[in-house]
Amino acid sequence: MRFMLLMIPQGYETAAPGTLPEADAVAAMMKFNNDLQDAGVLVALDGLHPPSMGARVSFENGKASVTAGPFAETNEVLGGYWIINVDSLQDAIAWASRCPGGDNEIIEVRQIQEFEDFPEDVQEAAAGFKEMQDSANH
């Protein structure tokens, strides 16, 4: 089962453009990343720039509307993520618990929907999805 570990650093929602983590925090996180890799469970990982450098695209009545960051109504934002492949939610939680997160950080653990999880009619509607996914991963 694949799980996404979503890092939610409180306060990051108001971080200035170009805000980057401290070297000691990155070093601690790299040890965690190496542990994931050495255990053979790491699929992907990335850090994200603060929302002040991003945008949101919302949809009302089928029309796209763009809002430049930062976003005033936001309490929590993603700072980064890991995708891991483990046997259970409990295993994913165990890995998340090993992260050297700070007092202001939360990790949300979410299982990734697999194509096989969907009923046949949804799989038919998504014909070609698995091939698209494989192509994007190579």
N, CA and C atoms as a LAMMPS dump frame, in Angstrom:
ITEM: TIMESTEP
0
ITEM: NUMBER OF ATOMS
414
ITEM: BOX BOUNDS ff ff ff
-5.0000000000000000e+02 5.0000000000000000e+02
-5.0000000000000000e+02 5.0000000000000000e+02
-5.0000000000000000e+02 5.0000000000000000e+02
ITEM: ATOMS id mol type element x y z
1 1 1 N 0.842 -1.178 0
2 1 2 C 0 0 0
3 1 3 C 0.888 1.242 0
4 2 1 N 0.485 2.199 -0.799
5 2 2 C 1.227 3.456 -0.832
6 2 3 C 0.537 4.47 0.076
7 3 1 N 1.35 5.207 0.803
8 3 2 C 0.86 6.257 1.68
9 3 3 C 1.625 7.532 1.394
10 4 1 N 0.939 8.651 1.555
11 4 2 C 1.574 9.952 1.446
12 4 3 C 1.672 10.522 2.851
13 5 1 N 2.869 10.906 3.228
14 5 2 C 3.096 11.582 4.493
15 5 3 C 3.211 13.067 4.16
16 6 1 N 2.251 13.838 4.612
17 6 2 C 2.175 15.259 4.262
18 6 3 C 2.684 16.102 5.425
19 7 1 N 3.783 16.815 5.223
20 7 2 C 4.347 17.669 6.255
21 7 3 C 3.593 18.997 6.272
22 8 1 N 3.052 19.346 7.435
23 8 2 C 2.307 20.593 7.603
24 8 3 C 3.027 21.421 8.658
25 9 1 N 3.909 22.334 8.239
26 9 2 C 4.623 23.168 9.202
27 9 3 C 3.782 24.41 9.557
28 10 1 N 3.342 24.475 10.799
29 10 2 C 2.515 25.612 11.217
30 10 3 C 3.339 26.894 11.126
31 11 1 N 2.739 27.926 10.564
32 11 2 C 3.42 29.19 10.353
33 11 3 C 3.937 29.355 8.939
34 12 1 N 4.069 28.256 8.202
35 12 2 C 4.591 28.307 6.833
36 12 3 C 3.632 29.042 5.903
37 13 1 N 2.354 29.082 6.29
38 13 2 C 1.359 29.751 5.445
39 13 3 C 1.651 31.244 5.283
40 14 1 N 2.428 31.84 6.192
41 14 2 C 2.761 33.266 6.099
42 14 3 C 4.237 33.493 5.788
43 15 1 N 4.956 32.442 5.446
44 15 2 C 6.392 32.57 5.164
45 15 3 C 6.632 33.429 3.931
46 16 1 N 7.667 34.226 3.997
47 16 2 C 8.031 35.116 2.889
48 16 3 C 8.559 34.294 1.712
49 17 1 N 8.43 34.837 0.49
50 17 2 C 9 34.153 -0.668
51 17 3 C 10.486 33.865 -0.437
52 18 1 N 10.918 32.685 -0.845
53 18 2 C 12.317 32.327 -0.712
54 18 3 C 12.711 31.762 0.642
55 19 1 N 11.743 31.654 1.573
56 19 2 C 12.048 31.082 2.886
57 19 3 C 12.514 29.648 2.716
58 20 1 N 13.647 29.328 3.325
59 20 2 C 14.215 27.989 3.22
60 20 3 C 14.514 27.46 4.616
61 21 1 N 14.55 26.141 4.762
62 21 2 C 14.839 25.56 6.073
63 21 3 C 16.296 25.766 6.476
64 22 1 N 16.559 25.668 7.772
65 22 2 C 17.923 25.759 8.31
66 22 3 C 18.688 24.475 7.988
67 23 1 N 20.003 24.589 7.841
68 23 2 C 20.846 23.452 7.475
69 23 3 C 20.755 22.319 8.496
70 24 1 N 20.676 22.63 9.797
71 24 2 C 20.618 21.559 10.794
72 24 3 C 19.303 20.789 10.705
73 25 1 N 18.211 21.485 10.379
74 25 2 C 16.923 20.808 10.199
75 25 3 C 16.963 19.913 8.962
76 26 1 N 17.605 20.382 7.911
77 26 2 C 17.733 19.586 6.689
78 26 3 C 18.598 18.352 6.949
79 27 1 N 19.658 18.509 7.705
80 27 2 C 20.531 17.374 8.021
81 27 3 C 19.76 16.301 8.798
82 28 1 N 18.961 16.708 9.774
83 28 2 C 18.158 15.757 10.546
84 28 3 C 17.134 15.072 9.644
85 29 1 N 16.524 15.838 8.76
86 29 2 C 15.521 15.281 7.855
87 29 3 C 16.169 14.318 6.868
88 30 1 N 17.398 14.613 6.432
89 30 2 C 18.09 13.717 5.504
90 30 3 C 18.386 12.366 6.151
91 31 1 N 18.642 12.341 7.448
92 31 2 C 18.832 11.056 8.123
93 31 3 C 17.546 10.245 8.038
94 32 1 N 16.413 10.886 8.287
95 32 2 C 15.11 10.225 8.167
96 32 3 C 14.894 9.742 6.734
97 33 1 N 15.18 10.607 5.754
98 33 2 C 15.022 10.239 4.347
99 33 3 C 15.893 9.022 4.002
100 34 1 N 17.121 9.019 4.495
101 34 2 C 18.025 7.884 4.246
102 34 3 C 17.499 6.612 4.896
103 35 1 N 16.918 6.728 6.1
104 35 2 C 16.334 5.559 6.76
105 35 3 C 15.193 4.98 5.918
106 36 1 N 14.346 5.86 5.369
107 36 2 C 13.259 5.403 4.491
108 36 3 C 13.828 4.682 3.268
109 37 1 N 14.848 5.283 2.678
110 37 2 C 15.461 4.699 1.482
111 37 3 C 16.132 3.366 1.815
112 38 1 N 16.888 3.321 2.9
113 38 2 C 17.584 2.088 3.29
114 38 3 C 16.607 0.954 3.592
115 39 1 N 15.416 1.3 4.103
116 39 2 C 14.398 0.287 4.4
117 39 3 C 13.666 -0.171 3.149
118 40 1 N 13.891 0.517 2.023
119 40 2 C 13.257 0.133 0.768
120 40 3 C 11.802 0.541 0.656
121 41 1 N 11.354 1.518 1.466
122 41 2 C 9.945 1.927 1.429
123 41 3 C 9.734 3.264 0.725
124 42 1 N 10.793 4.008 0.467
125 42 2 C 10.665 5.34 -0.125
126 42 3 C 10.345 5.244 -1.616
127 43 1 N 9.277 5.925 -2.032
128 43 2 C 8.884 5.979 -3.441
129 43 3 C 9.226 7.353 -4.019
130 44 1 N 8.912 8.429 -3.275
131 44 2 C 9.163 9.795 -3.746
132 44 3 C 9.171 10.741 -2.555
133 45 1 N 9.787 11.893 -2.719
134 45 2 C 9.776 12.931 -1.691
135 45 3 C 10.138 14.263 -2.32
136 46 1 N 9.595 15.326 -1.765
137 46 2 C 9.91 16.681 -2.209
138 46 3 C 9.525 17.658 -1.122
139 47 1 N 10.239 18.774 -1.085
140 47 2 C 9.857 19.908 -0.261
141 47 3 C 9.172 20.932 -1.151
142 48 1 N 8.358 21.773 -0.554
143 48 2 C 7.608 22.767 -1.321
144 48 3 C 7.971 24.18 -0.868
145 49 1 N 8.056 25.098 -1.815
146 49 2 C 8.243 26.504 -1.482
147 49 3 C 6.994 27.009 -0.76
148 50 1 N 7.108 28.109 -0.018
149 50 2 C 5.939 28.624 0.712
150 50 3 C 4.838 29.097 -0.24
151 51 1 N 3.612 29.167 0.271
152 51 2 C 2.484 29.587 -0.567
153 51 3 C 2.633 30.989 -1.144
154 52 1 N 3.466 31.825 -0.525
155 52 2 C 3.665 33.176 -1.057
156 52 3 C 4.284 33.144 -2.445
157 53 1 N 4.834 32.005 -2.835
158 53 2 C 5.432 31.864 -4.159
159 53 3 C 4.546 31.06 -5.099
160 54 1 N 3.333 30.737 -4.664
161 54 2 C 2.45 29.902 -5.463
162 54 3 C 1.17 30.601 -5.852
163 55 1 N 0.233 29.832 -6.298
164 55 2 C -1.079 30.333 -6.703
165 55 3 C -2.096 29.233 -6.459
166 56 1 N -3.342 29.622 -6.384
167 56 2 C -4.453 28.676 -6.296
168 56 3 C -5.374 28.919 -7.469
169 57 1 N -5.84 27.828 -8.037
170 57 2 C -6.814 27.907 -9.118
171 57 3 C -8.09 27.285 -8.575
172 58 1 N -9.143 28.091 -8.48
173 58 2 C -10.432 27.6 -8.005
174 58 3 C -11.415 27.624 -9.173
175 59 1 N -12.527 26.936 -8.992
176 59 2 C -13.486 26.797 -10.088
177 59 3 C -14.883 27.125 -9.573
178 60 1 N -15.511 28.096 -10.206
179 60 2 C -16.887 28.441 -9.881
180 60 3 C -17.665 28.502 -11.176
181 61 1 N -18.753 27.756 -11.209
182 61 2 C -19.579 27.672 -12.418
183 61 3 C -18.753 27.277 -13.642
184 62 1 N -17.777 26.376 -13.435
185 62 2 C -16.975 25.874 -14.534
186 62 3 C -15.913 26.822 -15.035
187 63 1 N -15.705 27.954 -14.35
188 63 2 C -14.72 28.937 -14.79
189 63 3 C -13.56 28.983 -13.794
190 64 1 N -12.34 28.919 -14.311
191 64 2 C -11.152 28.958 -13.466
192 64 3 C -10.862 30.38 -13.012
193 65 1 N -10.486 30.505 -11.749
194 65 2 C -10.105 31.788 -11.17
195 65 3 C -8.785 31.586 -10.426
196 66 1 N -7.823 32.482 -10.638
197 66 2 C -6.495 32.349 -10.052
198 66 3 C -6.307 33.37 -8.935
199 67 1 N -5.798 32.878 -7.799
200 67 2 C -5.444 33.74 -6.669
201 67 3 C -3.959 33.536 -6.398
202 68 1 N -3.196 34.616 -6.419
203 68 2 C -1.772 34.534 -6.124
204 68 3 C -1.569 34.399 -4.627
205 69 1 N -0.535 33.647 -4.235
206 69 2 C -0.218 33.487 -2.817
207 69 3 C 0.423 34.741 -2.267
208 70 1 N 0.433 34.926 -0.96
209 70 2 C -0.101 34.022 0.053
210 70 3 C -1.628 34.08 0.11
211 71 1 N -2.208 33.13 0.82
212 71 2 C -3.657 32.99 0.864
213 71 3 C -4.16 33.333 2.258
214 72 1 N -4.874 34.427 2.373
215 72 2 C -5.291 34.955 3.672
216 72 3 C -6.115 33.964 4.489
217 73 1 N -6.938 33.158 3.839
218 73 2 C -7.855 32.275 4.561
219 73 3 C -7.236 30.939 4.959
220 74 1 N -5.945 30.758 4.746
221 74 2 C -5.301 29.477 4.991
222 74 3 C -4.72 29.397 6.398
223 75 1 N -5.038 28.298 7.106
224 75 2 C -4.449 28.053 8.423
225 75 3 C -3.293 27.074 8.325
226 76 1 N -3.368 26.132 7.391
227 76 2 C -2.355 25.1 7.241
228 76 3 C -2.007 24.93 5.767
229 77 1 N -0.732 24.719 5.507
230 77 2 C -0.282 24.458 4.143
231 77 3 C 0.746 23.327 4.171
232 78 1 N 0.972 22.739 3.032
233 78 2 C 1.97 21.675 2.926
234 78 3 C 3.357 22.275 2.771
235 79 1 N 4.299 21.689 3.471
236 79 2 C 5.686 22.094 3.336
237 79 3 C 6.485 21.082 2.536
238 80 1 N 5.926 19.881 2.394
239 80 2 C 6.597 18.833 1.647
240 80 3 C 5.855 17.523 1.837
241 81 1 N 6.381 16.475 1.201
242 81 2 C 5.712 15.183 1.289
243 81 3 C 6.692 14.052 1.035
244 82 1 N 6.308 12.877 1.476
245 82 2 C 6.965 11.626 1.152
246 82 3 C 5.884 10.699 0.637
247 83 1 N 6.214 9.843 -0.304
248 83 2 C 5.355 8.72 -0.668
249 83 3 C 6.136 7.48 -0.29
250 84 1 N 5.491 6.636 0.517
251 84 2 C 6.14 5.411 0.955
252 84 3 C 5.252 4.219 0.601
253 85 1 N 5.862 3.061 0.465
254 85 2 C 5.136 1.833 0.151
255 85 3 C 5.363 0.871 1.309
256 86 1 N 4.329 0.679 2.128
257 86 2 C 4.41 -0.175 3.312
258 86 3 C 3.183 -1.077 3.362
259 87 1 N 3.142 -1.979 4.332
260 87 2 C 2.078 -2.982 4.404
261 87 3 C 0.779 -2.502 5.029
262 88 1 N 0.825 -1.41 5.815
263 88 2 C -0.385 -1.026 6.54
264 88 3 C -0.336 0.436 6.972
265 89 1 N -1.49 0.937 7.37
266 89 2 C -1.57 2.28 7.945
267 89 3 C -0.687 2.357 9.187
268 90 1 N -0.686 1.31 9.985
269 90 2 C 0.128 1.298 11.202
270 90 3 C 1.619 1.445 10.869
271 91 1 N 2.065 0.787 9.798
272 91 2 C 3.462 0.928 9.374
273 91 3 C 3.746 2.358 8.922
274 92 1 N 2.817 2.957 8.18
275 92 2 C 2.995 4.34 7.72
276 92 3 C 3.062 5.295 8.913
277 93 1 N 2.204 5.081 9.898
278 93 2 C 2.222 5.916 11.104
279 93 3 C 3.535 5.737 11.853
280 94 1 N 4.021 4.506 11.919
281 94 2 C 5.296 4.252 12.596
282 94 3 C 6.423 5.027 11.923
283 95 1 N 6.45 5.04 10.589
284 95 2 C 7.468 5.815 9.882
285 95 3 C 7.296 7.308 10.132
286 96 1 N 6.072 7.807 10.058
287 96 2 C 5.825 9.232 10.298
288 96 3 C 6.276 9.621 11.704
289 97 1 N 6.093 8.734 12.652
290 97 2 C 6.469 9.009 14.043
291 97 3 C 7.984 9.112 14.218
292 98 1 N 8.744 8.548 13.302
293 98 2 C 10.212 8.604 13.375
294 98 3 C 10.779 9.893 12.796
295 99 1 N 9.945 10.679 12.112
296 99 2 C 10.408 11.919 11.493
297 99 3 C 10.893 12.895 12.567
298 100 1 N 11.987 13.604 12.313
299 100 2 C 12.492 14.56 13.292
300 100 3 C 11.758 15.901 13.209
301 101 1 N 10.441 15.863 13.237
302 101 2 C 9.65 17.083 13.14
303 101 3 C 9.803 17.962 14.36
304 102 1 N 9.615 19.262 14.151
305 102 2 C 9.693 20.227 15.245
306 102 3 C 8.339 20.423 15.908
307 103 1 N 8.33 21.233 16.949
308 103 2 C 7.116 21.502 17.716
309 103 3 C 5.991 22.082 16.863
310 104 1 N 6.349 22.754 15.772
311 104 2 C 5.34 23.409 14.93
312 104 3 C 4.955 22.577 13.712
313 105 1 N 5.347 21.297 13.682
314 105 2 C 5.106 20.484 12.491
315 105 3 C 4.179 19.314 12.788
316 106 1 N 3.343 19.026 11.809
317 106 2 C 2.393 17.921 11.871
318 106 3 C 2.593 17.102 10.601
319 107 1 N 2.482 15.793 10.706
320 107 2 C 2.479 14.954 9.502
321 107 3 C 1.113 14.287 9.413
322 108 1 N 0.44 14.527 8.304
323 108 2 C -0.82 13.849 8.01
324 108 3 C -0.489 12.619 7.17
325 109 1 N -1.047 11.471 7.545
326 109 2 C -0.788 10.209 6.851
327 109 3 C -2.042 9.845 6.072
328 110 1 N -1.898 9.719 4.737
329 110 2 C -3.043 9.425 3.881
330 110 3 C -2.694 8.311 2.912
331 111 1 N -3.58 7.317 2.818
332 111 2 C -3.373 6.234 1.863
333 111 3 C -3.7 6.734 0.459
334 112 1 N -2.877 6.355 -0.49
335 112 2 C -3.094 6.723 -1.884
336 112 3 C -4.086 5.736 -2.488
337 113 1 N -5.063 6.253 -3.217
338 113 2 C -6.045 5.389 -3.873
339 113 3 C -5.375 4.639 -5.013
340 114 1 N -5.544 3.349 -5.001
341 114 2 C -5.02 2.512 -6.076
342 114 3 C -6.137 2.282 -7.092
343 115 1 N -5.764 2.114 -8.336
344 115 2 C -6.733 1.914 -9.412
345 115 3 C -7.686 0.774 -9.078
346 116 1 N -7.14 -0.282 -8.498
347 116 2 C -7.923 -1.471 -8.178
348 116 3 C -8.956 -1.22 -7.069
349 117 1 N -8.828 -0.118 -6.332
350 117 2 C -9.774 0.218 -5.26
351 117 3 C -11.135 0.64 -5.806
352 118 1 N -11.178 1.042 -7.073
353 118 2 C -12.39 1.604 -7.65
354 118 3 C -13.275 0.527 -8.27
355 119 1 N -14.594 0.747 -8.267
356 119 2 C -15.489 -0.213 -8.917
357 119 3 C -15.247 -0.226 -10.434
358 120 1 N -15.758 -1.264 -11.074
359 120 2 C -15.505 -1.484 -12.495
360 120 3 C -15.914 -0.29 -13.363
361 121 1 N -17.065 0.342 -13.08
362 121 2 C -17.499 1.462 -13.92
363 121 3 C -16.545 2.659 -13.822
364 122 1 N -15.975 2.866 -12.652
365 122 2 C -15.005 3.947 -12.488
366 122 3 C -13.71 3.584 -13.21
367 123 1 N -13.296 2.324 -13.113
368 123 2 C -12.099 1.889 -13.83
369 123 3 C -12.28 2.059 -15.334
370 124 1 N -13.485 1.77 -15.839
371 124 2 C -13.755 1.951 -17.27
372 124 3 C -13.697 3.423 -17.648
373 125 1 N -14.251 4.284 -16.791
374 125 2 C -14.236 5.729 -17.062
375 125 3 C -12.81 6.267 -17.071
376 126 1 N -11.916 5.609 -16.338
377 126 2 C -10.525 6.039 -16.251
378 126 3 C -9.62 5.192 -17.144
379 127 1 N -10.16 4.658 -18.214
380 127 2 C -9.368 3.822 -19.126
381 127 3 C -8.114 4.589 -19.553
382 128 1 N -6.988 3.929 -19.466
383 128 2 C -5.714 4.549 -19.838
384 128 3 C -4.99 5.193 -18.667
385 129 1 N -5.626 5.261 -17.502
386 129 2 C -5.023 5.926 -16.352
387 129 3 C -3.73 5.233 -15.913
388 130 1 N -3.771 3.911 -15.812
389 130 2 C -2.583 3.185 -15.351
390 130 3 C -1.408 3.384 -16.308
391 131 1 N -1.672 3.379 -17.598
392 131 2 C -0.611 3.599 -18.58
393 131 3 C -0.069 5.026 -18.448
394 132 1 N -0.972 5.973 -18.219
395 132 2 C -0.566 7.362 -18.03
396 132 3 C 0.31 7.482 -16.786
397 133 1 N -0.09 6.817 -15.724
398 133 2 C 0.66 6.832 -14.467
399 133 3 C 2.042 6.218 -14.659
400 134 1 N 2.1 5.073 -15.336
401 134 2 C 3.391 4.439 -15.592
402 134 3 C 4.289 5.33 -16.43
403 135 1 N 3.736 5.984 -17.428
404 135 2 C 4.493 6.868 -18.304
405 135 3 C 5.042 8.066 -17.52
406 136 1 N 4.233 8.592 -16.607
407 136 2 C 4.662 9.752 -15.819
408 136 3 C 5.753 9.383 -14.821
409 137 1 N 5.806 8.129 -14.397
410 137 2 C 6.785 7.69 -13.404
411 137 3 C 8.114 7.26 -14.017
412 138 1 N 8.244 7.385 -15.33
413 138 2 C 9.504 6.953 -15.958
414 138 3 C 10.177 8.074 -16.665
